Amino acid sequence: MNRHLLLSEFLATPWALMPERLQAAAGVLHRWACGQTSDPVTLAAIADDRQARDTRRDAAAQNAAGGIAVLPLYGILAPRANMVDDISGPGGTSTQLFAQALRQACADDTVGAILIDIDSPGGSVYGVSELADEILQARAKKPICAIANSLAASAAYWVGCAAGELYVTPSGEVGSIGVWQAHGDYSKMLDEEGVCMTLIAAGKYKVEGNPYQPLDDEARAFMQSRVDDYYAAFTKGVAKSRGVPIAQVRTGMGEGRVLGAEAARAENMVDGILTFDALVARLQKQLKSGRQESAKTSRRAAAERDLQLLG
């Protein structure tokens, strides 16, 4: 498929993603679809990113042994992102597989708390609201924290703020609350190449917004309505998770921009600024304190039962 047309199809999906990241991902998708091998520099960068990701996941497994399940949320988010593992460089995250990992952590008796480790520019809007809702429900089962380490943008922020508490590293960023999609009009380019596309379709709007002709007003209005619907769901989800009015999300919190740690805290987008290690240490301390309190309660209950038997 022509590279421009493939990119057009890719951009037509509604995205809760930093736009500059999507262009790079589209390039990787094109090479993957055409069976091309990336250049040595790109391959080396991807290998380094994967090694760093694997190191972080190994550390997550070690923390799980201490009662904290660390769930990585890295790269571009999509329902089946695992099918094209190098699409975002450091790797994408499947929202479906992440939800499965969340359920397993909730069901594991050895896990006392869950920490979502986020380093993502966002992704597809598909499946994000469902994952955020599942995290909200899981908060009733176990403490769930999230940390932007170092980026939680767009869909990744939508997911992260569903946790009971959301933190950002000192050099990290959060935000990019918004939704967008694009339309590529390649009719002039095709005309210059002597290519005339004729679409044969059934259904009034079946080929609406196709890349072979300019976008008309009716098609533009429909695309805008789709973006508005997802934006409404996004802002409603953030408002519910952060406990603020929807108007505050729409008129504050960066209004689509990514904010640094201090600015994000001032906008009530995060609960604090911490390093990953500091947050893990805090959670471990809370778990230890909770276990000690539980032991005291159990001993007290046993003593009361003994007194009742003696009485």
Secondary structure, DSSP 8 states (H G I E B T S, - for coil): --HHHHHHHHHTS-EEE-HHHHHHHHHHHHHHHTT----HHHHHHHHHHHHHHHHHHHHHHHHHHTTEEEEEEES-EETTGGGSTTTTSS--EEHHHHHHHHHHHHH-TT--EEEEEEEE-EEESTTHHHHHHHHHHHTTTS-EEEEEEEEEETHHHHHHTTSSEEEE-TT-EEE----B------HHHHHHTT--------STTTTTT-TTS---HHHHHHHHHHHHHHHHHHHHHHHHHHTS-HHHHHHSGGGG-EEEHHHHHHTTSSSEE--HHHHHHHHHHHHHHHHHHHHHHHHHHHHHHHHHHH-
